[in-house]
Amino acid sequence: MANPELGTMVARRRTFAIVSHPDAGKTTLTEKLLFFGGAIQTVGAVRARRASRHAVSDWMQMEQERGISVTTSVMTFQFPMPGAPASDPPIDINLLDTPGHADFGEDTYRVLTAVDCALMVIDGAKGVESRTQKLIEICRLRDTPVITFINKLDRECLDPLELLDDVESKLGITCVPMTWPIGMGKGFRGVYDLVNNRLHLFRALDGTKDTEAPADGIAVSGVGDPQLDALLGDHVDQFRADIELLEGAAPAYDHEAFLAGKQSPLLFGSAMNNFGVRELLQTYVRLAPPPQNRSAVTGSAANNPPPPGEPVPSREVETTEDHFTGFVFKIQANMDPKHRDRMAFLRICSGRFDRGMKAYHCRLQREVNLGNATMFFAKNREIVENAYAGDIIGIPNHGILKIGDTLTDGELLRFTGIPSFAPEIFRRVQLKSPLKAKALAKGLGQLAEEGAIQVFKMILGGEFIVGVVGQLQLEVMKHRLLAEYSVDADYEAVDFSTARWVTALTEDRRKEDVRKNMEKFRRRNEANLGHDAHGDLAHLAPNKWNLAKVEERFPDVRFQATREHT
Ligand code: G4P
């Protein structure tokens, strides 16, 4: 079934996202990656792009005011495969931008379901920070491979061996250094490329102006090479001692372990100084996997999940098969407020997208037009002619596409693994005018479909409780309800801090008991139960302790912190 033309196109594609804690240097690194990928000629363009985008949408002004990126976008650029003949086409790279601010969550999380590899940026002075830890947990849901970049070596950092330890103990990932730093801060001399035995001497750049690429480094015969004594001076002994320690402590690189998300190749550098960025890109295109096959539920089960306990028909969708497939992982609303259009971001999983084609919308079971799909470059949006597995296309639509939707060339399918995440902040929505109740229900429903927020309609009383992962989502929601649905709403604190989707744990022989226990669970917990926008039942609890108690009392009920869209 594999199509050789598609095989070639897929093999030279890479799709990734950067995960990091705010301020670790993600924006700076993104710019430098685009610069080395030839997509931008001057640094500062990423920030400029953000600024210009804000102008098109009212609520996005919030981003600008707060100096953060609320939305996620896609950037494409190219980079040659190291060692390949110059006549070979370069690798096509899709970089999915993830909003990095601590305030913002679910959107970021879901972007990670659409990538084949993650680039983890760590501030060398701080080690693994909380947001990074959370994002890596999400990567783990799909065993996404991770490449690590320790940034800001031009500043005083933690000891490099300590940093390796930190990643291993906090994230459970073993690091395999591809480069090793020599000195740090004021005494930063450069990095040693352990794979190619080259020394890259550090030269500080003015990060805002000087975009000159650093030289290829100095070839040496190994860490014992006497050239290093002259080049590194006082640092050479420490360097050799580190490498000796490293040889005992770090495992050899194992590609399978990397692909399984268990080992992470690690590089050191300074994004601001363009230092180590090219080596990072070279390592990335060499090691990161091309777009991967994905499993999907097939046939009518795609829209109507069989009862719990019954087998779910599924198949592996191969990236190189002729059939076009893809799934929506993000909806961005109102790029143009005049048209109320929403951009659905579709990750292509197989086949080829051709401009003007129609696709089969599996949930609605009808054809949709993908005529004006766009692709994103560093600076511009362009109409797409062709796209392949791993590519992301933007489809403007008026709400017919929602997160988790699968598009195909006719087969009924649903890609799995695009979850909702349990919100952490809850509010009761209060209307200023009761006449707007209908508009509020519509607005909340649509915002929930986009994945911007989660809405629970409580069983008792039917009131709406909204749940978000980050505080900022509440502000965005309030703003959008007013701007788009003319609903003036406010929030009231509620005594919930955690939500779990609940289903019955079934085992055939005890079906009847389980049903009865589920009934009992519902009766006893009515005040805490509500349905989300997909009609799935969720239990809202005041705190983790309380949740644990309920879990203990009802062992036949399954409580899940993530929920796949059905
Ligand atoms: P983020 O997107 O992860 O939030 O981080 P961002 O790139 O905005 O970087 C956060 C701060 O760290 C910025 O400083 C940036 O210049 C600085 N930075 C990034 N890479 C390096 C590096 O390799 N070395 C050093 N020393 N600093 C680095 P800022 O003062 O907050 O902003 P700006 O005025 O420099 O733009």
Residues whose N, C-alpha, C, O or C-beta is under 5 A from the ligand:
A	BS01	G4P	H21 P22 D23 A24 G25 K26 T27 T28 L29 N151 K152 D154 R155 G269 S270 A271 M272 N273
